[in-house]
Amino acid sequence: MRILVLGGDGYLGWPTALHLSHRGHDIGVVDNFVRRQYDHEMGVASLVPVPNLRHRLQMWEQVSGRRIDGFVGDLTDAPFVERTLDRFEPEAVVHFAEQRSAPYSMIDRQHAVYTQYNNVVGTLNLLYAIAERDPSIHLVKLGTMGEYGTPNIDIEEGFIEITHKGRTDVLPYPKQAGSFYHLSKVHDSHNIQFACRIWGLRATDLNQGIVYGQETDETTMHPDLATRFDYDGVFGTVLNRFCVQAVVGHPLTVYGQGGQTRGVLDIRDTLACVELALLNPADKGEYRVFNQFTETFSVRQMANRVIEAYPGKVHVEEVEDPRVEKEEHYYRAAHTKLLDLGLLPHLLEASTIRSLLAVVDRHRDRVDVDAIGPTVDWRRTASALRTTSGLSAG
């Protein structure tokens, strides 16, 4: 089918585009390269060097013999979104094109507003463009398990049956987002569900857990096809960060007691889940939710996995948790729908961690140790930061 991948220059968007292209689909990618600008803003860089998109697309065509069309623009620009759908005429759209970092959204008011405007307005423009051009387009949207928070009851897949005062209904599962970024995903989910109901759109919301890994079958076909590897305190994911810390001899920094438990999955399973959703599309007017993860671990458990897999000596260091979150909590989430569609998960084995450690070791000269630690405090607003630095809060 013809599939448009939004955010196709990013950590997950790029390998997804390659995977779908390799599987015989006609692919277009859209990006505005703002993710690369975040690196300049934060003074960090991907551990694995990543060429520009034009070079990557040329290399993919050279290596695979298959062309991927590139479109440069911003989803907050509604006419651009409309023109791109008109030009490419997709049967499905995979939407990764959002600011994806919780810490980035909590830096200050400006970053919170930017995150919600970029994510919510971009998705709204896309929904309108699909409704007006071709409502049969299947939208596969990347959400997050972070929409749910950590309730003291089981988490269902998107919806929960409630009985109240003798009456029963199936309602969206209550959301307890942990950052302004996660809240932007909550707003997206509500907007997408509403659009499906009133315009008859079809959409799959993939509430994804924390992704680890960097290599896929396609990205290893040539060094210039590699995807990002983020380890810094703003955009780095926890297992990737632990692997970097182990290789450079830095303690594994666990926030608080390390009891925070989350769903996780291998990057290769992200690609498989997206493809399964595409091959088994939602019906007209249907909004469905898949919880996209394969296992659950606490932060402490992930640190111990790295310690067990790393051949050298490494230890854990507990640091003050910069987030406002429960450090010990109940966590049990359903994730059966993708398994029912045929997902065969890659579970977190020692061999998987060793492959990550090998990637880090090959690029260890690019590690900036000063970028690893947390720099964003959830408890402080910009005015509080100005006050503590001795400046007037105005």
Sequence and secondary structure as in RCSB ss.txt:
>XXXX:A:sequence
MRILVLGGDGYLGWPTALHLSHRGHDIGVVDNFVRRQYDHEMGVASLVPVPNLRHRLQMWEQVSGRRIDGFVGDL
TDAPFVERTLDRFEPEAVVHFAEQRSAPYSMIDRQHAVYTQYNNVVGTLNLLYAIAERDPSIHLVKLGTMGEYGT
PNIDIEEGFIEITHKGRTDVLPYPKQAGSFYHLSKVHDSHNIQFACRIWGLRATDLNQGIVYGQETDETTMHPDL
ATRFDYDGVFGTVLNRFCVQAVVGHPLTVYGQGGQTRGVLDIRDTLACVELALLNPADKGEYRVFNQFTETFSVR
QMANRVIEAYPGKVHVEEVEDPRVEKEEHYYRAAHTKLLDLGLLPHLLEASTIRSLLAVVDRHRDRVDVDAIGPT
VDWRRTASALRTTSGLSAG
>XXXX:A:secstr
 EEEEETTTSTTHHHHHHHHHHTT EEEEEE  HHHHHHHHHT   SS    HHHHHHHHHHHHS  EEEEE  T
T HHHHHHHHHHH  SEEEE  S   HHHHTS HHHHHHHHIIIIIHHHHHHHHHHHH TT EEEEEEEGGGT  
 SS B SSEEEEEETTEEEEEE     SSHHHHHHHHHHHHHHHHHHHH  EEEEEEE EEE    TTGGGSGGG
      STTT  HHHHHHHHHHTT  EEEETTS  EEEEEEHHHHHHHHHHHHHS   TT EEEEEE SEEEEHH
HHHHHHHHH SS   EEEE   S S SS    B   HHHHTT       HHHHHHHHHHHHHTGGG  GGGTS  
  TT  HHHHHHHTTS   
